[in-house]
């Protein structure tokens, strides 16, 4: 669970930036941002996620679970858009 604020919507580059401001991630990370960019390709798009984070300490693990979250979100959006 987390609370994010929308930082950027760039329609020209199909890019959205979100900054996490509250939640479980903030217990381990000083800062955490998601950048999502969709690049049109053939009949769909290629989605690129960038995770920018600063750990509170060197003992904090890399955010691999958030990478899986990004994959799952992309698949969910794809499934929804494929039905339209």
Helices and strands as residue ranges (DSSP letters): E 2-10, E 15-23, G 24-27, E 29-41, E 44-55, H 64-83
